[in-house]
Amino acid sequence: MNNNQSASYQAGQIKAKAEEKGSQLKDQASQAAASAQDSMQQAGQQMKASAQGAVDSAKDATGMNK
């Protein structure tokens, strides 16, 4: 293998490793985004439940819940 072939081979290896690392980082970012979305949905549900509880309490206090 001459120097040009060796350099070309090494460049190909480096490119393949970089592409794999990029793919791994993309997957990690996607997983982090999905996790954040789940967390936000759960927080939203908790806020909705708290707000509904406050509304029900206010209705009970004012007699509007009858």
MMTF fields as JSON, N, C-alpha, C and O atoms, coordinates in Angstrom:
{
  "mmtfVersion": "1.0.0",
  "mmtfProducer": "UNKNOWN",
  "numBonds": 263,
  "numAtoms": 264,
  "numGroups": 66,
  "numChains": 1,
  "numModels": 1,
  "chainsPerModel": [1],
  "groupsPerChain": [66],
  "chainIdList": ["A"],
  "bondAtomList": [4, 2, 8, 6, 12, 10, 16, 14, 20, 18, 24, 22, 28, 26, 32, 30, 36, 34, 40, 38, 44, 42, 48, 46, 52, 50, 56, 54, 60, 58, 64, 62, 68, 66, 72, 70, 76, 74, 80, 78, 84, 82, 88, 86, 92, 90, 96, 94, 100, 98, 104, 102, 108, 106, 112, 110, 116, 114, 120, 118, 124, 122, 128, 126, 132, 130, 136, 134, 140, 138, 144, 142, 148, 146, 152, 150, 156, 154, 160, 158, 164, 162, 168, 166, 172, 170, 176, 174, 180, 178, 184, 182, 188, 186, 192, 190, 196, 194, 200, 198, 204, 202, 208, 206, 212, 210, 216, 214, 220, 218, 224, 222, 228, 226, 232, 230, 236, 234, 240, 238, 244, 242, 248, 246, 252, 250, 256, 254, 260, 258],
  "bondOrderList": [1, 1, 1, 1, 1, 1, 1, 1, 1, 1, 1, 1, 1, 1, 1, 1, 1, 1, 1, 1, 1, 1, 1, 1, 1, 1, 1, 1, 1, 1, 1, 1, 1, 1, 1, 1, 1, 1, 1, 1, 1, 1, 1, 1, 1, 1, 1, 1, 1, 1, 1, 1, 1, 1, 1, 1, 1, 1, 1, 1, 1, 1, 1, 1, 1],
  "groupList": [{"groupName": "MET", "atomNameList": ["N", "CA", "C", "O"], "elementList": ["N", "C", "C", "O"], "formalChargeList": [0, 0, 0, 0], "bondAtomList": [1, 0, 2, 1, 3, 2], "bondOrderList": [1, 1, 2], "singleLetterCode": "M", "chemCompType": "L-PEPTIDE LINKING"}, {"groupName": "ASN", "atomNameList": ["N", "CA", "C", "O"], "elementList": ["N", "C", "C", "O"], "formalChargeList": [0, 0, 0, 0], "bondAtomList": [1, 0, 2, 1, 3, 2], "bondOrderList": [1, 1, 2], "singleLetterCode": "N", "chemCompType": "L-PEPTIDE LINKING"}, {"groupName": "GLN", "atomNameList": ["N", "CA", "C", "O"], "elementList": ["N", "C", "C", "O"], "formalChargeList": [0, 0, 0, 0], "bondAtomList": [1, 0, 2, 1, 3, 2], "bondOrderList": [1, 1, 2], "singleLetterCode": "Q", "chemCompType": "L-PEPTIDE LINKING"}, {"groupName": "SER", "atomNameList": ["N", "CA", "C", "O"], "elementList": ["N", "C", "C", "O"], "formalChargeList": [0, 0, 0, 0], "bondAtomList": [1, 0, 2, 1, 3, 2], "bondOrderList": [1, 1, 2], "singleLetterCode": "S", "chemCompType": "L-PEPTIDE LINKING"}, {"groupName": "ALA", "atomNameList": ["N", "CA", "C", "O"], "elementList": ["N", "C", "C", "O"], "formalChargeList": [0, 0, 0, 0], "bondAtomList": [1, 0, 2, 1, 3, 2], "bondOrderList": [1, 1, 2], "singleLetterCode": "A", "chemCompType": "L-PEPTIDE LINKING"}, {"groupName": "TYR", "atomNameList": ["N", "CA", "C", "O"], "elementList": ["N", "C", "C", "O"], "formalChargeList": [0, 0, 0, 0], "bondAtomList": [1, 0, 2, 1, 3, 2], "bondOrderList": [1, 1, 2], "singleLetterCode": "Y", "chemCompType": "L-PEPTIDE LINKING"}, {"groupName": "GLY", "atomNameList": ["N", "CA", "C", "O"], "elementList": ["N", "C", "C", "O"], "formalChargeList": [0, 0, 0, 0], "bondAtomList": [1, 0, 2, 1, 3, 2], "bondOrderList": [1, 1, 2], "singleLetterCode": "G", "chemCompType": "PEPTIDE LINKING"}, {"groupName": "ILE", "atomNameList": ["N", "CA", "C", "O"], "elementList": ["N", "C", "C", "O"], "formalChargeList": [0, 0, 0, 0], "bondAtomList": [1, 0, 2, 1, 3, 2], "bondOrderList": [1, 1, 2], "singleLetterCode": "I", "chemCompType": "L-PEPTIDE LINKING"}, {"groupName": "LYS", "atomNameList": ["N", "CA", "C", "O"], "elementList": ["N", "C", "C", "O"], "formalChargeList": [0, 0, 0, 0], "bondAtomList": [1, 0, 2, 1, 3, 2], "bondOrderList": [1, 1, 2], "singleLetterCode": "K", "chemCompType": "L-PEPTIDE LINKING"}, {"groupName": "GLU", "atomNameList": ["N", "CA", "C", "O"], "elementList": ["N", "C", "C", "O"], "formalChargeList": [0, 0, 0, 0], "bondAtomList": [1, 0, 2, 1, 3, 2], "bondOrderList": [1, 1, 2], "singleLetterCode": "E", "chemCompType": "L-PEPTIDE LINKING"}, {"groupName": "LEU", "atomNameList": ["N", "CA", "C", "O"], "elementList": ["N", "C", "C", "O"], "formalChargeList": [0, 0, 0, 0], "bondAtomList": [1, 0, 2, 1, 3, 2], "bondOrderList": [1, 1, 2], "singleLetterCode": "L", "chemCompType": "L-PEPTIDE LINKING"}, {"groupName": "ASP", "atomNameList": ["N", "CA", "C", "O"], "elementList": ["N", "C", "C", "O"], "formalChargeList": [0, 0, 0, 0], "bondAtomList": [1, 0, 2, 1, 3, 2], "bondOrderList": [1, 1, 2], "singleLetterCode": "D", "chemCompType": "L-PEPTIDE LINKING"}, {"groupName": "VAL", "atomNameList": ["N", "CA", "C", "O"], "elementList": ["N", "C", "C", "O"], "formalChargeList": [0, 0, 0, 0], "bondAtomList": [1, 0, 2, 1, 3, 2], "bondOrderList": [1, 1, 2], "singleLetterCode": "V", "chemCompType": "L-PEPTIDE LINKING"}, {"groupName": "THR", "atomNameList": ["N", "CA", "C", "O"], "elementList": ["N", "C", "C", "O"], "formalChargeList": [0, 0, 0, 0], "bondAtomList": [1, 0, 2, 1, 3, 2], "bondOrderList": [1, 1, 2], "singleLetterCode": "T", "chemCompType": "L-PEPTIDE LINKING"}],
  "groupTypeList": [0, 1, 1, 1, 2, 3, 4, 3, 5, 2, 4, 6, 2, 7, 8, 4, 8, 4, 9, 9, 8, 6, 3, 2, 10, 8, 11, 2, 4, 3, 2, 4, 4, 4, 3, 4, 2, 11, 3, 0, 2, 2, 4, 6, 2, 2, 0, 8, 4, 3, 4, 2, 6, 4, 12, 11, 3, 4, 8, 11, 4, 13, 6, 0, 1, 8],
  "groupIdList": [1, 2, 3, 4, 5, 6, 7, 8, 9, 10, 11, 12, 13, 14, 15, 16, 17, 18, 19, 20, 21, 22, 23, 24, 25, 26, 27, 28, 29, 30, 31, 32, 33, 34, 35, 36, 37, 38, 39, 40, 41, 42, 43, 44, 45, 46, 47, 48, 49, 50, 51, 52, 53, 54, 55, 56, 57, 58, 59, 60, 61, 62, 63, 64, 65, 66],
  "secStructList": [7, 7, 2, 2, 2, 2, 2, 2, 2, 2, 2, 2, 2, 2, 2, 2, 2, 2, 2, 2, 2, 2, 2, 2, 2, 2, 2, 2, 2, 2, 2, 2, 2, 2, 2, 2, 2, 2, 2, 2, 2, 2, 2, 2, 2, 2, 2, 2, 2, 2, 2, 2, 2, 2, 2, 2, 2, 2, 2, 2, 2, 2, 6, 6, 6, 7],
  "xCoordList": [0.859, 0.0, 0.906, 1.763, 0.721, 1.559, 0.984, -0.081, 1.692, 1.302, -0.077, -0.864, -0.365, -1.679, -2.809, -3.849, -2.604, -3.627, -3.811, -4.935, -2.708, -2.771, -3.498, -4.345, -3.165, -3.818, -5.302, -6.135, -5.629, -7.03, -7.798, -8.927, -7.178, -7.799, -8.042, -9.121, -7.028, -7.158, -8.24, -9.001, -8.299, -9.334, -10.725, -11.658, -10.853, -12.131, -12.509, -13.671, -11.519, -11.775, -12.211, -13.157, -11.533, -11.874, -13.262, -14.033, -13.585, -14.916, -15.999, -17.025, -15.769, -16.754, -16.954, -18.083, -15.864, -15.967, -16.714, -17.525, -16.44, -17.116, -18.611, -19.437, -18.949, -20.372, -21.077, -22.208, -20.427, -21.008, -21.208, -22.25, -20.19, -20.298, -21.426, -22.18, -21.545, -22.631, -23.99, -24.929, -24.085, -25.335, -25.666, -26.823, -24.649, -24.864, -25.32, -26.235, -24.685, -25.072, -26.493, -27.248, -26.855, -28.215, -29.227, -30.272, -28.913, -29.8, -29.942, -31.036, -28.824, -28.865, -29.708, -30.479, -29.559, -30.339, -31.821, -32.668, -32.128, -33.521, -34.132, -35.275, -33.364, -33.844, -34.035, -35.004, -33.128, -33.25, -34.488, -35.195, -34.749, -35.925, -37.209, -38.162, -37.234, -38.418, -38.644, -39.78, -37.566, -37.673, -38.186, -39.032, -37.67, -38.133, -39.603, -40.35, -40.018, -41.425, -42.31, -43.364, -41.887, -42.645, -42.749, -43.814, -41.628, -41.626, -42.571, -43.296, -42.562, -43.439, -44.909, -45.762, -45.194, -46.577, -47.041, -48.169, -46.186, -46.541, -46.747, -47.686, -45.86, -46.004, -47.299, -47.992, -47.621, -48.87, -50.087, -51.044, -50.06, -51.179, -51.326, -52.439, -50.192, -50.238, -50.79, -51.583, -50.366, -50.867, -52.368, -53.114, -52.797, -54.219, -55.036, -56.096, -54.529, -55.232, -55.278, -56.298, -54.177, -54.149, -55.126, -55.836, -55.158, -56.077, -57.526, -58.371, -57.805, -59.179, -59.555, -60.691, -58.599, -58.86, -59.144, -60.017, -58.41, -58.643, -60.012, -60.707, -60.397, -61.719, -62.807, -63.772, -62.653, -63.661, -63.756, -64.851, -62.608, -62.613, -63.332, -64.1, -63.067, -63.722, -65.224, -66.013, -65.614, -67.051, -67.695, -68.796, -67.007, -67.532, -67.672, -68.671, -66.667, -66.669, -67.775, -68.316, -68.104, -69.121, -70.494, -71.471, -70.567, -71.855, -72.268, -73.43, -71.354, -71.681, -71.59, -71.883, -71.202, -70.967, -72.167, -72.039, -73.321, -74.494, -75.397, -76.436],
  "yCoordList": [-1.175, 0.0, 1.239, 1.379, 2.125, 3.323, 4.395, 4.213, 5.503, 6.556, 7.142, 7.426, 7.32, 7.871, 6.927, 7.363, 5.637, 4.66, 4.599, 4.506, 4.652, 4.611, 5.841, 5.727, 7.004, 8.235, 8.205, 8.641, 7.695, 7.613, 6.649, 6.929, 5.52, 4.547, 5.144, 4.989, 5.83, 6.45, 7.531, 7.664, 8.295, 9.328, 8.688, 9.207, 7.579, 6.859, 6.354, 6.427, 5.836, 5.344, 6.488, 6.343, 7.605, 8.768, 9.273, 9.628, 9.307, 9.766, 8.843, 9.311, 7.548, 6.583, 6.744, 6.695, 6.933, 7.129, 8.417, 8.451, 9.474, 10.752, 10.633, 11.178, 9.925, 9.741, 8.933, 9.248, 7.911, 7.091, 7.922, 7.844, 8.723, 9.569, 10.577, 10.839, 11.142, 12.077, 11.41, 12.006, 10.191, 9.446, 9.179, 9.276, 8.844, 8.598, 9.87, 9.835, 10.989, 12.261, 12.646, 13.165, 12.396, 12.681, 11.833, 12.332, 10.563, 9.684, 10.147, 10.129, 10.561, 11.033, 12.302, 12.464, 13.188, 14.426, 14.127, 14.755, 13.176, 12.791, 12.198, 12.496, 11.363, 10.766, 11.83, 11.781, 12.778, 13.86, 14.703, 15.111, 14.961, 15.75, 15.004, 15.606, 13.71, 12.916, 12.896, 12.988, 12.777, 12.786, 14.132, 14.19, 15.206, 16.542, 16.723, 17.322, 16.21, 16.327, 15.569, 16.064, 14.381, 13.606, 14.349, 14.402, 14.922, 15.666, 16.86, 17.136, 17.559, 18.723, 18.304, 18.985, 17.187, 16.703, 16.347, 16.662, 15.699, 15.346, 16.596, 16.672, 17.577, 18.827, 19.53, 20.078, 19.513, 20.124, 19.444, 20.114, 18.136, 17.4, 17.74, 17.897, 17.853, 18.201, 19.609, 19.849, 20.54, 21.91, 21.956, 22.674, 21.188, 21.141, 20.606, 21.138, 19.551, 18.97, 19.952, 20.067, 20.66, 21.651, 22.784, 23.234, 23.236, 24.317, 23.873, 24.628, 22.644, 22.144, 22.027, 22.313, 21.606, 21.536, 22.905, 23.049, 23.917, 25.275, 25.781, 26.44, 25.477, 25.885, 25.205, 25.847, 23.917, 23.186, 23.733, 23.848, 24.072, 24.638, 25.988, 26.285, 26.792, 28.101, 27.93, 28.656, 26.98, 26.734, 26.255, 26.682, 25.368, 24.88, 26.036, 26.137, 26.894, 28.0, 29.013, 29.633, 29.176, 30.162, 29.534, 30.231, 28.227, 27.557, 27.338, 27.028, 27.491, 27.317, 25.867, 25.566, 24.991, 23.604, 22.724, 21.506, 23.347, 22.562, 22.323, 21.678],
  "zCoordList": [0.0, 0.0, 0.0, 0.873, -0.963, -0.989, -0.066, 0.524, 0.052, 0.981, 0.644, 1.547, -0.625, -1.017, -0.638, -0.145, -0.868, -0.508, 1.003, 1.496, 1.728, 3.183, 3.727, 4.614, 3.196, 3.644, 3.304, 4.099, 2.133, 1.725, 2.631, 3.032, 2.946, 3.837, 5.215, 5.787, 5.746, 7.069, 7.064, 8.022, 5.983, 5.875, 5.864, 6.476, 5.178, 5.156, 6.532, 6.934, 7.259, 8.61, 9.524, 10.299, 9.434, 10.266, 9.928, 10.82, 8.636, 8.214, 8.773, 9.267, 8.696, 9.2, 10.704, 11.192, 11.431, 12.88, 13.208, 14.133, 12.45, 12.681, 12.392, 13.124, 11.334, 11.005, 12.094, 12.462, 12.604, 13.677, 14.937, 15.588, 15.274, 16.464, 16.284, 17.22, 15.089, 14.808, 14.96, 15.487, 14.502, 14.628, 16.091, 16.499, 16.877, 18.304, 19.007, 19.83, 18.684, 19.307, 18.916, 19.738, 17.672, 17.205, 17.984, 18.402, 18.174, 18.938, 20.387, 20.95, 20.981, 22.37, 22.477, 23.423, 21.514, 21.528, 21.354, 21.99, 20.5, 20.28, 21.551, 21.899, 22.232, 23.474, 24.55, 25.308, 24.618, 25.602, 25.311, 26.233, 24.037, 23.663, 24.02, 24.514, 23.773, 24.11, 25.618, 26.083, 26.373, 27.83, 28.334, 29.227, 27.756, 28.149, 27.812, 28.585, 26.667, 26.28, 27.266, 27.666, 27.653, 28.635, 29.958, 30.574, 30.386, 31.646, 31.58, 32.536, 30.464, 30.308, 30.292, 30.861, 29.641, 29.621, 31.028, 31.409, 31.794, 33.166, 34.01, 34.803, 33.835, 34.588, 34.202, 35.059, 32.922, 32.458, 33.054, 33.443, 33.13, 33.727, 35.208, 35.711, 35.901, 37.321, 37.52, 38.431, 36.661, 36.758, 36.472, 37.137, 35.483, 35.138, 36.314, 36.642, 36.938, 38.083, 39.242, 39.922, 39.47, 40.558, 40.284, 41.183, 39.053, 38.694, 38.846, 39.327, 38.433, 38.572, 40.036, 40.417, 40.862, 42.297, 42.881, 43.737, 42.421, 42.901, 42.468, 43.242, 41.246, 40.749, 41.565, 41.98, 41.793, 42.576, 44.0, 44.549, 44.599, 45.948, 45.97, 46.885, 44.947, 44.875, 44.696, 45.3, 43.873, 43.673, 44.965, 45.312, 45.676, 46.95, 47.947, 48.658, 47.986, 48.933, 48.631, 49.547, 47.378, 46.999, 46.823, 46.552, 46.975, 46.831, 45.387, 45.125, 44.448, 43.03, 42.578, 41.421, 43.441, 43.051, 43.396, 43.526, 43.541, 43.936, 42.763, 42.905]
}
